[in-house]
């Protein structure tokens, strides 16, 4: 298979400065049912510590789906550790099967997976049971977070250090919703417990808008790189139960103010019980409402200025409406007050799902990029058009990647599909090799707004798509702002023959020869 690495949203433990490392180690030592998951490094052909899991039945371990997505069972091993100060290894067991949801997005509420072990865990280790009551009752309740991996103190974060021990800390569950990302002042997805890392100051009470208290617990801590898949433990009648599985967090450093995101488990009761996991409580979640059918297409673009949110647009992945005048606003578009932002993280989905969503053939995005494309987000709208109509829009590509970055060349694109087209139209808008300026947004760099035009040469029904994708690997965010999407009717049939796309102003960069790179 293609060489790749696990997403760097994996997390471990950072504790507050007052109680320090020794307290975190002592709190974590007793949890022998919390396991260290090793994945195969395809470059060294060795197993390296990657994620954390919880024993839920004799030979089944619960973890995060993003830890195992696109990997095979033989790529993993699970290590059980004792409760002594050195966390001595009790067993190292191979994985024979992986159970997971068919869809994947970091914050879509489905980021859990179950590993089947080649043999049972040591008899001395008891599986953890799971919280089966209404999860909304946990808002404001204290919880335990723990795991292996990077660790440190809240004032400086994890500093990429780890001691190989199982650390634990305490925190308060502040919110059950999507994962709140303070960069965009918005929640993304659903079924996510949010816990912020407080130090007593208002500045680091990141979830204050959701009535979070700024007062920290005595053993207050947060998660950090090295522990995705670890359990969120809550106490019921003296027993600690798994309420969630760690999906990620809002910062890379895990300093005070960081938010930890845990996917709730009660939504996945059937999958967990099928392998022998045991819930305490009989709560049944409300079924997800059936989506409203998409209305039939009409002539022209609906809500092309995004003044009505994403009404009229289909959405897949992470999206956000950005007001023109706000702390998150980018270089203003020529007109209007709102614009659509598409982000390649948080809820981004595998490339094949995006291709199917937009009506593109499988492998189209990798062919466009010349690199492995692990995930993307996109929006689309289906509309009717006449021959000679001109489709126009403004866009701004934003990124935290290096510019340029030959290895991790995130990119944005536009697509147009129709039964009247012999082949789908798919065009690169910008990537890390484009011309950039410093950005006043939450991203480091942006291209600034540019305009794009496309002539419709045959009357028909078309699907317009916009997207932004990771290329070469995960970890770093990029975004695409779109605004002023219009279809202009020409009074007389055009004499132009053939499809064409023209870019105005500084957009001549698309005429460069695209550099192809082999995937390592």
Buried (B, 14 or more C-beta within 10 A) or exposed (E): EEEBBBBBBBBBBBBBEEBEBEBBBBBBBEBBBBBBBBBBBBEEEEBEBBBBBBBBBBBBBBBBBBBBBBBEBEBBBBBBBBBEEEBEEBBEBEBBEBBBBEEBBBBBBBBBBBBBBEEBBEEEBEBBBBBBBEBEBBBEEBBBBBBBBBBBBBEBBBBEEBBEBBBBBBBBBBBBBBBBBBBBEBBBBBBBBBBBBBBEEEEBBBBBEBEBBBEBBEBBBBBBBBBBBBBBBBEBEEEBBBBBBBBBBBBBBBBBBBBBBBBBBBBBBEBBBEBEBBBEBEBEEEEEEEEEEEEEBEEBBBBBBBEEBBEBBBBBBBBBBBEBEEEBBBBBBEEBBBBBBBBBBBBBBBBBBBBBBBBBEEEBBBEBBBBBBBBBBBBBBBBBBBBBBBBBBBBBBBBBBBBEBEBBBBBBBBBBBBEBBEEBBBBBBBBBBBBBEEBEBBBBBBBBBBBBBBBBBBBBBBBBBBBBBBBBBBBBBBBBBBBBBBBEEEEEEEEEEEBEBEBEEEBEBBEEEEEEBEBE
